[in-house]
C-alpha cells in the first residue's frame, strides 16, 4: 500500500469517528430535550389540576345552596333535640302523676286494712273459725296481696331502734327491760310505697 493510500485510509477512519461522535452528541441532545419536555408537561398538568381544584373549591364556597342545606340541617337537629327533651319531660311528669295517684289510692286503702286487723283482734279464736270470719280473712289476705304487688310494704317497728324517718313517737315509757330508744309498742302500722314512706308508724318508745 502506497503512502497516499495510507493517508486516505487514515482520513476515512477519522471521518467515521467524527461522524460517530456527532451522532452520539445529537442523540444525547434529543434525549435531554425530550426529558425536559416531559417535565414541563408534567408541571403544566399539575398546575392545571391545581387550578381545577381551586376552581372547584371556589365554586363550592360560592354555591348558596350549601349554606341553605347547612341551615336546614342545623334546624332539624335543634328540633330533634327539643322534641327529645319534651318527650323526656312529659314521661317524667306522667310518671310523677301516676305515683301521686297511686299513693293517694293506697293511703285511702290503709284505714280499711287497719279495720280488718282491729276486727280480727277483737274476736275470739272460736269466732275466727266461723264462715263469716273466714270470708273476711280471705278478703283481708287478698287486699294485702294486692298491696304487696304494688310494692307496698309494712314498716317494722316493735323491738327495733326508733327511726324518725319511718317512726312517729306518740308516747314514751320507762322500761328497763329494753334499751333506750327501742320501740316497745306499735299503735298504728306504717307503710312504704316503692321505698317511700306513705304513712309513719305510730309507736311507743322506751326512754
Backbone as CSV, one residue per row, in Angstrom:
resi,resn,N_x,N_y,N_z,CA_x,CA_y,CA_z,C_x,C_y,C_z
1,UNK,0.855,-1.191,0.000,0.000,0.000,0.000,0.885,1.232,0.000
2,UNK,0.538,2.138,-0.892,1.359,3.351,-1.024,1.049,4.300,0.103
3,UNK,1.882,5.264,0.263,1.723,6.264,1.332,0.461,7.062,1.136
4,UNK,0.139,7.322,-0.133,-1.058,8.105,-0.439,-2.321,7.353,-0.015
5,UNK,-2.303,6.044,-0.242,-3.450,5.242,0.132,-3.607,5.169,1.656
6,UNK,-2.428,5.067,2.341,-2.471,5.037,3.802,-3.066,6.330,4.345
7,UNK,-2.698,7.456,3.753,-3.221,8.749,4.238,-4.721,8.846,4.014
8,UNK,-5.179,8.339,2.873,-6.608,8.345,2.601,-7.378,7.477,3.598
9,UNK,-6.769,6.347,3.915,-7.415,5.432,4.867,-7.541,6.076,6.251
10,UNK,-6.463,6.749,6.662,-6.476,7.426,7.959,-7.562,8.505,7.998
11,UNK,-7.665,9.244,6.873,-8.655,10.305,6.794,-10.077,9.724,6.881
12,UNK,-10.253,8.553,6.174,-11.576,7.915,6.233,-11.936,7.474,7.650
13,UNK,-10.974,6.877,8.386,-11.219,6.425,9.765,-11.520,7.603,10.683
14,UNK,-10.780,8.694,10.497,-11.005,9.870,11.327,-12.384,10.451,11.074
15,UNK,-12.757,10.439,9.757,-14.069,10.967,9.402,-15.194,10.126,10.027
16,UNK,-15.006,8.803,10.015,-16.017,7.925,10.613,-16.149,8.171,12.126
17,UNK,-14.981,8.385,12.809,-15.012,8.672,14.244,-15.751,9.977,14.527
18,UNK,-15.482,10.978,13.673,-16.144,12.277,13.873,-17.651,12.146,13.682
19,UNK,-18.029,11.326,12.679,-19.460,11.124,12.428,-20.129,10.431,13.619
20,UNK,-19.425,9.418,14.185,-19.972,8.694,15.343,-20.158,9.634,16.543
21,UNK,-19.151,10.486,16.784,-19.243,11.421,17.904,-20.430,12.376,17.715
22,UNK,-20.550,12.840,16.461,-21.633,13.788,16.173,-22.996,13.144,16.385
23,UNK,-23.145,11.879,15.936,-24.422,11.193,16.084,-24.763,10.959,17.576
24,UNK,-23.737,10.578,18.357,-23.957,10.367,19.781,-24.377,11.654,20.472
25,UNK,-23.697,12.751,20.094,-23.999,14.032,20.708,-25.410,14.484,20.370
26,UNK,-25.790,14.242,19.082,-27.151,14.618,18.665,-28.207,13.792,19.395
27,UNK,-27.875,12.496,19.571,-28.823,11.617,20.277,-29.016,12.060,21.724
28,UNK,-27.908,12.408,22.414,-27.992,12.873,23.806,-28.783,14.167,23.893
29,UNK,-28.554,15.050,22.900,-29.271,16.329,22.900,-30.776,16.105,22.751
30,UNK,-31.134,15.209,21.837,-32.552,14.910,21.635,-33.179,14.310,22.885
31,UNK,-32.441,13.404,23.553,-32.960,12.765,24.774,-33.169,13.786,25.882
32,UNK,-32.195,14.681,26.020,-32.309,15.715,27.051,-33.503,16.611,26.796
33,UNK,-33.689,16.982,25.565,-34.811,17.840,25.210,-36.152,17.134,25.469
34,UNK,-36.156,15.835,25.185,-37.391,15.069,25.423,-37.726,15.007,26.917
35,UNK,-36.673,14.786,27.737,-36.893,14.744,29.192,-37.403,16.076,29.704
36,UNK,-36.789,17.146,29.208,-37.217,18.480,29.647,-38.670,18.748,29.235
37,UNK,-38.993,18.279,28.053,-40.366,18.476,27.573,-41.362,17.719,28.438
38,UNK,-40.999,16.471,28.821,-41.878,15.680,29.693,-42.066,16.361,31.034
39,UNK,-40.951,16.894,31.588,-41.026,17.573,32.884,-41.923,18.793,32.789
40,UNK,-41.761,19.525,31.685,-42.598,20.722,31.502,-44.065,20.344,31.398
41,UNK,-44.337,19.246,30.666,-45.720,18.807,30.507,-46.328,18.381,31.837
42,UNK,-45.506,17.651,32.655,-45.980,17.203,33.973,-46.312,18.390,34.862
43,UNK,-45.403,19.384,34.865,-45.635,20.582,35.674,-46.886,21.310,35.212
44,UNK,-47.051,21.373,33.903,-48.231,22.053,33.357,-49.508,21.332,33.761
45,UNK,-49.452,19.983,33.695,-50.623,19.203,34.086,-50.952,19.417,35.559
46,UNK,-49.906,19.439,36.407,-50.107,19.639,37.843,-50.727,21.002,38.106
47,UNK,-50.200,22.008,37.414,-50.737,23.350,37.605,-52.195,23.407,37.138
48,UNK,-52.446,22.731,36.024,-53.819,22.725,35.518,-54.762,22.033,36.499
49,UNK,-54.284,20.892,37.086,-55.108,20.176,38.059,-55.341,21.036,39.288
50,UNK,-54.258,21.729,39.741,-54.403,22.609,40.899,-55.381,23.727,40.628
51,UNK,-55.287,24.284,39.430,-56.236,25.344,39.073,-57.659,24.819,39.075
52,UNK,-57.812,23.580,38.574,-59.151,22.983,38.530,-59.706,22.774,39.935
53,UNK,-58.839,22.255,40.867,-59.275,22.040,42.251,-59.643,23.363,42.901
54,UNK,-58.811,24.375,42.631,-59.103,25.685,43.208,-60.421,26.226,42.698
55,UNK,-60.628,26.007,41.384,-61.885,26.470,40.811,-63.070,25.758,41.450
56,UNK,-62.915,24.419,41.671,-63.991,23.657,42.304,-64.226,24.142,43.727
57,UNK,-63.118,24.366,44.474,-63.243,24.841,45.846,-63.935,26.193,45.889
58,UNK,-63.541,27.067,44.970,-64.172,28.394,44.932,-65.646,28.275,44.597
59,UNK,-65.946,27.364,43.644,-67.338,27.185,43.270,-68.155,26.636,44.432
60,UNK,-67.517,25.705,45.199,-68.213,25.125,46.338,-68.486,26.166,47.409
61,UNK,-67.528,27.013,47.665,-67.713,28.042,48.673,-68.773,29.050,48.230
62,UNK,-68.815,29.318,46.989,-69.715,30.344,46.485,-71.121,29.823,46.231
63,UNK,-71.298,28.463,46.275,-72.609,27.899,45.970,-73.578,28.205,47.117
64,UNK,-74.621,28.992,46.918,-75.540,29.363,48.013,-76.380,28.192,48.507
65,UNK,-76.500,27.146,47.697,-77.304,26.001,48.121,-76.690,25.296,49.322
66,UNK,-75.348,25.278,49.406,-74.690,24.626,50.541,-75.036,25.324,51.844
67,UNK,-75.073,26.643,51.816,-75.420,27.384,53.031,-76.851,27.085,53.459
68,UNK,-77.759,26.969,52.487,-79.152,26.647,52.802,-79.267,25.247,53.388
69,UNK,-78.523,24.298,52.810,-78.539,22.917,53.318,-78.029,22.859,54.750
70,UNK,-76.917,23.557,55.032,-76.363,23.580,56.384,-77.358,24.171,57.374
71,UNK,-78.030,25.232,56.971,-79.003,25.869,57.855,-80.171,24.931,58.150
72,UNK,-80.652,24.233,57.124,-81.764,23.305,57.316,-81.368,22.126,58.206
73,UNK,-80.151,21.608,57.995,-79.677,20.505,58.823,-79.568,20.927,60.282
74,UNK,-79.053,22.124,60.515,-78.925,22.625,61.883,-80.306,22.802,62.520
75,UNK,-81.262,23.283,61.725,-82.614,23.461,62.240,-83.250,22.128,62.611
76,UNK,-83.047,21.113,61.771,-83.597,19.779,62.053,-82.988,19.192,63.327
77,UNK,-81.666,19.364,63.485,-81.003,18.841,64.679,-81.555,19.494,65.942
78,UNK,-81.749,20.821,65.880,-82.274,21.518,67.053,-83.707,21.095,67.366
79,UNK,-84.513,20.900,66.341,-85.885,20.461,66.567,-85.933,19.054,67.138
80,UNK,-85.044,18.177,66.670,-84.989,16.817,67.203,-84.578,16.831,68.676
81,UNK,-83.608,17.690,69.020,-83.176,17.794,70.420,-84.302,18.334,71.298
82,UNK,-85.051,19.330,70.790,-86.162,19.880,71.553,-87.264,18.835,71.747
83,UNK,-87.536,18.044,70.708,-88.559,17.006,70.821,-88.146,15.937,71.827
84,UNK,-86.861,15.570,71.826,-86.369,14.557,72.767,-86.499,15.065,74.198
85,UNK,-86.161,16.337,74.423,-86.315,16.916,75.758,-87.777,16.954,76.178
86,UNK,-88.651,17.299,75.234,-90.090,17.335,75.527,-90.604,15.944,75.898
87,UNK,-90.169,14.931,75.144,-90.603,13.562,75.430,-90.154,13.114,76.812
88,UNK,-88.891,13.403,77.145,-88.388,13.012,78.464,-89.135,13.745,79.573
89,UNK,-89.411,15.032,79.355,-90.115,15.807,80.371,-91.529,15.306,80.587
90,UNK,-92.239,15.001,79.484,-93.612,14.505,79.618,-93.640,13.109,80.254
91,UNK,-92.666,12.275,79.916,-92.600,10.947,80.546,-92.393,11.076,82.051
92,UNK,-91.538,12.017,82.431,-91.270,12.225,83.858,-92.516,12.748,84.561
93,UNK,-93.236,13.671,83.917,-94.449,14.226,84.510,-95.535,13.158,84.633
94,UNK,-95.668,12.315,83.595,-96.655,11.237,83.652,-96.343,10.266,84.780
95,UNK,-95.044,9.938,84.912,-94.643,9.021,85.978,-94.939,9.618,87.348
96,UNK,-94.648,10.923,87.500,-94.903,11.583,88.785,-96.400,11.624,89.084
97,UNK,-97.218,11.890,88.054,-98.662,11.925,88.256,-99.199,10.542,88.631
98,UNK,-98.654,9.513,87.992,-99.083,8.154,88.322,-98.719,7.810,89.758
99,UNK,-97.506,8.180,90.162,-97.069,7.884,91.526,-97.953,8.599,92.537
100,UNK,-98.296,9.850,92.230,-99.148,10.609,93.148,-100.536,9.973,93.235
101,UNK,-101.091,9.590,92.086,-102.414,8.967,92.092,-102.419,7.639,92.821
102,UNK,-101.411,6.813,92.566,-101.325,5.516,93.237,-101.139,5.696,94.737
103,UNK,-100.324,6.676,95.125,-100.091,6.917,96.544,-101.375,7.335,97.253
104,UNK,-102.169,8.188,96.584,-103.431,8.627,97.187,-104.389,7.450,97.377
105,UNK,-104.480,6.577,96.387,-105.377,5.420,96.488,-104.927,4.494,97.618
106,UNK,-103.616,4.281,97.717,-103.094,3.396,98.755,-103.383,3.965,100.138
107,UNK,-103.221,5.286,100.287,-103.496,5.915,101.586,-104.949,5.722,101.996
108,UNK,-105.871,5.717,101.012,-107.286,5.516,101.320,-107.598,4.058,101.641
109,UNK,-106.775,3.131,101.142,-106.989,1.710,101.437,-106.454,1.314,102.814
110,UNK,-105.448,2.008,103.287,-104.805,1.610,104.554,-105.767,1.620,105.747
111,UNK,-106.661,2.599,105.904,-107.611,2.531,107.025,-108.508,1.293,106.958
112,UNK,-108.840,0.842,105.751,-109.643,-0.381,105.617,-108.855,-1.578,106.135
113,UNK,-107.562,-1.619,105.784,-106.704,-2.693,106.290,-106.623,-2.624,107.813
114,UNK,-106.530,-1.409,108.370,-106.473,-1.250,109.826,-107.741,-1.816,110.477
115,UNK,-108.891,-1.555,109.877,-110.155,-2.041,110.451,-110.236,-3.567,110.399
116,UNK,-109.743,-4.157,109.333,-109.693,-5.624,109.266,-108.861,-6.163,110.426
117,UNK,-107.696,-5.589,110.643,-106.796,-6.091,111.682,-107.392,-5.866,113.076
118,UNK,-108.043,-4.724,113.300,-108.688,-4.469,114.597,-109.835,-5.463,114.821
119,UNK,-110.566,-5.746,113.758,-111.681,-6.690,113.893,-111.205,-8.081,114.253
120,UNK,-110.111,-8.543,113.648,-109.599,-9.882,113.968,-109.061,-9.950,115.397
121,UNK,-108.530,-8.823,115.888,-108.038,-8.822,117.271,-109.190,-8.840,118.281
122,UNK,-110.367,-8.363,117.862,-111.488,-8.230,118.799,-112.295,-9.513,118.940
123,UNK,-112.130,-10.476,118.039,-112.922,-11.703,118.108,-112.092,-12.833,118.713
124,UNK,-112.798,-13.851,119.241,-112.135,-14.994,119.861,-111.656,-15.975,118.797
125,UNK,-110.869,-16.937,119.254,-110.367,-17.959,118.323,-111.512,-18.787,117.748
126,UNK,-112.565,-19.040,118.564,-113.708,-19.809,118.069,-114.449,-19.033,116.984
127,UNK,-114.609,-17.727,117.196,-115.303,-16.897,116.207,-114.522,-16.808,114.894
128,UNK,-113.185,-16.911,114.964,-112.366,-16.865,113.745,-112.622,-18.062,112.841
129,UNK,-113.194,-19.153,113.432,-113.445,-20.344,112.653,-114.803,-20.318,111.967
130,UNK,-115.595,-19.288,112.200,-116.907,-19.204,111.569,-116.756,-18.855,110.089
131,UNK,-117.717,-19.236,109.250,-117.634,-18.930,107.814,-117.481,-17.433,107.531
132,UNK,-118.194,-16.602,108.321,-118.106,-15.155,108.092,-116.679,-14.649,108.334
133,UNK,-116.078,-15.061,109.437,-114.722,-14.625,109.779,-113.727,-15.138,108.743
134,UNK,-113.931,-16.365,108.303,-113.019,-16.896,107.282,-113.156,-16.121,105.971
135,UNK,-114.387,-15.742,105.639,-114.586,-14.952,104.427,-113.894,-13.591,104.530
136,UNK,-114.006,-12.946,105.701,-113.340,-11.659,105.916,-111.810,-11.814,105.860
137,UNK,-111.363,-12.945,106.387,-109.910,-13.192,106.351,-109.428,-13.352,104.905
138,UNK,-110.219,-13.988,104.077,-109.840,-14.135,102.669,-109.783,-12.760,101.973
139,UNK,-110.764,-11.907,102.280,-110.758,-10.554,101.691,-109.531,-9.780,102.176
140,UNK,-109.212,-9.928,103.454,-108.048,-9.236,104.019,-106.754,-9.701,103.350
141,UNK,-106.611,-11.014,103.187,-105.400,-11.540,102.562,-105.300,-11.116,101.092
142,UNK,-106.431,-11.075,100.415,-106.438,-10.645,99.021,-106.020,-9.175,98.909
143,UNK,-106.479,-8.373,99.832,-106.108,-6.950,99.836,-104.617,-6.784,100.101
144,UNK,-104.089,-7.528,101.053,-102.663,-7.435,101.372,-101.806,-7.926,100.201
145,UNK,-102.297,-8.946,99.481,-101.561,-9.442,98.310,-101.534,-8.367,97.216
146,UNK,-102.642,-7.663,97.058,-102.696,-6.593,96.061,-101.707,-5.475,96.421
147,UNK,-101.661,-5.100,97.703,-100.721,-4.060,98.139,-99.274,-4.518,97.949
148,UNK,-99.030,-5.775,98.220,-97.676,-6.304,98.028,-97.264,-6.247,96.559
149,UNK,-98.191,-6.564,95.669,-97.902,-6.498,94.234,-97.620,-5.056,93.795
150,UNK,-98.216,-4.102,94.483,-97.986,-2.680,94.188,-96.726,-2.150,94.858
151,UNK,-95.979,-3.049,95.505,-94.740,-2.695,96.201,-95.013,-1.862,97.452
152,UNK,-96.150,-2.151,98.091,-96.461,-1.539,99.387,-96.036,-2.513,100.475
153,UNK,-95.201,-2.030,101.395,-94.672,-2.907,102.432,-94.887,-2.291,103.813
154,UNK,-95.220,-3.120,104.809,-95.351,-2.587,106.179,-93.984,-2.265,106.774
155,UNK,-93.956,-1.268,107.623,-92.708,-0.847,108.272,-92.556,-1.625,109.573
156,UNK,-91.423,-2.237,109.775,-91.146,-2.952,111.020,-90.843,-1.939,112.116
157,UNK,-91.344,-2.223,113.308,-91.195,-1.239,114.383,-90.837,-1.878,115.726
158,UNK,-91.690,-2.743,116.248,-91.512,-3.272,117.605,-90.199,-4.025,117.714
159,UNK,-89.436,-3.684,118.779,-88.160,-4.340,119.021,-86.994,-3.708,118.300
160,UNK,-87.249,-2.728,117.438,-86.178,-2.051,116.701,-85.908,-0.673,117.296
161,UNK,-84.757,-0.137,116.969,-84.410,1.202,117.437,-85.268,2.246,116.721
162,UNK,-85.681,3.250,117.501,-86.539,4.290,116.937,-85.827,5.003,115.784
163,UNK,-86.542,5.122,114.653,-86.010,5.790,113.469,-87.002,6.883,113.049
164,UNK,-86.636,8.141,113.234,-87.580,9.222,112.918,-87.969,9.287,111.443
165,UNK,-87.201,8.636,110.583,-87.548,8.645,109.163,-88.775,7.807,108.860
166,UNK,-89.026,6.774,109.690,-90.165,5.884,109.431,-91.096,5.750,110.622
167,UNK,-90.670,6.192,111.811,-91.478,6.066,113.016,-91.933,7.436,113.517
168,UNK,-93.104,7.433,114.131,-93.636,8.645,114.759,-93.928,8.325,116.224
169,UNK,-93.072,8.838,117.116,-93.198,8.534,118.543,-94.320,9.382,119.147
170,UNK,-95.385,8.715,119.635,-96.513,9.428,120.247,-96.537,9.220,121.763
171,UNK,-95.627,8.335,122.244,-95.590,8.077,123.682,-94.215,7.541,124.071
172,UNK,-93.774,7.917,125.274,-92.516,7.403,125.820,-92.810,6.703,127.141
173,UNK,-92.023,5.703,127.443,-92.248,4.923,128.642,-90.905,4.493,129.222
174,UNK,-90.877,4.414,130.587,-89.691,3.907,131.251,-89.761,2.388,131.283
175,UNK,-88.806,1.738,130.663,-88.811,0.275,130.596,-87.363,-0.203,130.635
176,UNK,-86.985,-0.753,131.819,-85.601,-1.209,131.993,-85.324,-2.524,131.261
177,UNK,-86.386,-3.203,130.814,-86.178,-4.493,130.167,-85.671,-4.342,128.727
178,UNK,-85.785,-3.161,128.171,-85.294,-2.907,126.806,-84.341,-1.723,126.843
179,UNK,-83.578,-1.574,125.826,-82.640,-0.471,125.758,-83.319,0.845,125.452
180,UNK,-82.572,1.904,125.676,-83.113,3.235,125.427,-83.306,3.461,123.915
181,UNK,-84.446,4.072,123.564,-84.726,4.366,122.168,-85.275,3.187,121.390
182,UNK,-85.690,2.128,122.084,-86.252,0.951,121.415,-87.777,1.068,121.387
183,UNK,-88.376,0.704,120.262,-89.822,0.728,120.114,-90.406,-0.471,120.850
184,UNK,-91.311,-0.180,121.802,-91.886,-1.260,122.602,-93.331,-1.587,122.192
185,UNK,-93.984,-0.686,121.505,-95.374,-0.949,121.100,-95.703,-0.142,119.840
186,UNK,-96.572,-0.712,119.006,-96.992,-0.044,117.780,-98.502,0.187,117.829
187,UNK,-98.917,1.457,117.733,-100.338,1.787,117.765,-100.971,1.752,116.366
188,UNK,-100.221,2.166,115.403,-100.723,2.145,114.022,-99.569,1.786,113.087
189,UNK,-99.804,0.801,112.255,-98.756,0.297,111.373,-98.463,1.312,110.258
190,UNK,-97.167,1.467,109.996,-96.758,2.337,108.903,-96.447,1.534,107.641
191,UNK,-96.439,2.240,106.513,-96.209,1.561,105.236,-95.304,2.420,104.335
192,UNK,-94.609,1.706,103.460,-93.815,2.375,102.429,-94.347,1.960,101.065
193,UNK,-94.231,2.865,100.117,-94.613,2.580,98.732,-93.399,2.834,97.845
194,UNK,-92.837,1.738,97.324,-91.624,1.828,96.500,-90.522,2.595,97.240
195,UNK,-90.283,2.170,98.474,-89.223,2.722,99.332,-89.486,4.157,99.764
196,UNK,-90.708,4.665,99.542,-91.079,5.996,100.022,-92.138,5.836,101.106
197,UNK,-91.956,6.496,102.241,-92.894,6.376,103.350,-94.192,7.098,102.993
198,UNK,-95.297,6.357,103.002,-96.597,6.989,102.759,-97.389,7.126,104.061
199,UNK,-96.953,6.387,105.110,-97.529,6.580,106.442,-96.533,6.099,107.483
200,UNK,-96.216,6.967,108.437,-95.279,6.620,109.501,-95.956,5.724,110.537
201,UNK,-95.166,4.902,111.160,-95.674,4.060,112.232,-95.856,4.888,113.520
202,UNK,-97.014,4.781,114.130,-97.239,5.447,115.399,-96.823,4.477,116.524
203,UNK,-95.803,4.864,117.305,-95.177,3.909,118.232,-94.982,4.518,119.618
204,UNK,-94.709,3.567,120.573,-94.320,3.930,121.940,-92.834,3.569,122.087
205,UNK,-92.049,4.490,122.604,-90.600,4.323,122.667,-90.133,4.324,124.101
206,UNK,-89.190,3.449,124.422,-88.618,3.370,125.766,-87.550,4.434,125.941
207,UNK,-87.576,5.078,127.140,-86.554,6.088,127.437,-85.254,5.429,127.900
